[in-house]
Amino acid sequence: MKIKDKRILVTGAAGFIGSNLTHYLLELGANIVGIDNFFNGRLENLDEALNHKNFQFHKGDIRDFNFLLDIFKDIDIIYHEAAFTSVPQSIKMPESCNDVNINGTLNLLNASRKRDVEKIIFASSSAVYGDTPTLPKKEEMSRIPISPYGVSKLTCESYMQVFHHVYGLNTISLRYFNVFGPKQQDSPYSGVIAIWLGQIIKNESLIIFGDGNQSRDFTYIKDVIQANILAAENKLSGEIFNIGAGSPIKLLDLAKLMLKLTNKEELGIIYDPPRPGDIIHSFADISKAIEILKFQPKYTQEQGLRDYFQWFCKKYKFDLKIK
C-alpha cells in the first residue's frame, strides 16, 4: 500500500499527534481530510497544512454520526487520534470521557462500515494496562485499567477487534506509551514533558506528583509517526501493537535531565502528593511491533527532548540555551 495514492482522514487533526501525523502524510503526497472540534486541538497546529493543496479541514465532532457519514465518503484510511485525553480529567468527568472516546469511536466504526473505509488505525494507550506489576508490558498480558480514560481506550480496542471479526473492517490499534514532542503544549490535557517545559519557560520549579520514582516509557513523536505509517502499509488486521521507546526512565531522572538540557538546574523540583489514576511504572515490550511492523525507534529520550526544545525555541523565538 502506497500512502501517497490514498485519501486519508485524520480525526483530532488539530491536536498534538494528529497535527504531526497530518503534516507528515502531506509530505508523503497523500490527500488528507482533517476533522477536529477544538476541545483540545488548536488551529495553529495546522498552519502549514491549511495552505496545502492536498488538505481539507472540517470542524466537527466524532459524536455526530451524520457528520461522520458525510465526511467519510471516498476515504481509504482513517487515523483515529481524536480523544478525551487526560487521565485526571477523566476521573473528574467520566461521562464526558465515555461519550467522546467510546460513543465517538463506535460512531466512527459504524460510519466506516457504511462507507467501506479500507483501514482504520486507532490511537490506543498504555493506560489500558493499569498498574499491574509485570514489566515490560506485553500486548497479551492482563489489562486492568485504573482510570475511566484507560477503561475507554480498552473498550475502543475491543470494538476495533469486534468490527474486524464481525463486519470485516480492517483495523489496527497502536498502544502509545507517553508520547512527547513538537506541537504539544503546556495544558491540563498535556503530558508531563510539555507541562514541565512550560514551567521551565516561566522559571518555575518542576512539580512531581509522588516521590519521582515512577517510571515511564517516553516516546518521541517522530517514532510514533513512523509506527502509524508502518501500520497503514501492513496487511494485518485486528491486531494490537505496543508503540514505545522500549526504555523506561524515572520521572525524577527525567526532570533532572530537562533542567540540565535547558541550563535551568537552579529551578529545582517540588514534590506534591500522588494523584489518583496515576500509574507507578510503565514500560513497553515492543518486540511484536519490531517483528511484524518492522518498527524501530530512532530517538532516545534525550535526543527527543533536544529536538523538541529546539523546535520550541525556533517556533516561539524563545532563547533556551540547550546543552
Secondary structure as UniProt FT lines:
FT   HELIX           3..5
FT   STRAND          7..11
FT   TURN            12..14
FT   HELIX           16..27
FT   TURN            28..29
FT   STRAND          31..36
FT   HELIX           43..46
FT   HELIX           47..50
FT   TURN            53..54
FT   STRAND          55..59
FT   TURN            62..63
FT   HELIX           65..71
FT   TURN            72..74
FT   STRAND          77..80
FT   HELIX           87..92
FT   HELIX           94..98
FT   HELIX           99..103
FT   HELIX           104..114
FT   TURN            115..116
FT   STRAND          119..125
FT   HELIX           126..129
FT   TURN            139..140
FT   HELIX           148..167
FT   STRAND          171..176
FT   STRAND          179..180
FT   TURN            182..183
FT   TURN            188..189
FT   HELIX           192..201
FT   TURN            202..203
FT   STRAND          206..209
FT   STRAND          215..216
FT   STRAND          219..220
FT   HELIX           221..233
FT   STRAND          239..243
FT   STRAND          249..250
FT   HELIX           251..261
FT   TURN            262..263
FT   HELIX           265..267
FT   STRAND          269..272
FT   TURN            276..277
FT   HELIX           287..288
FT   HELIX           289..293
FT   HELIX           301..316
//
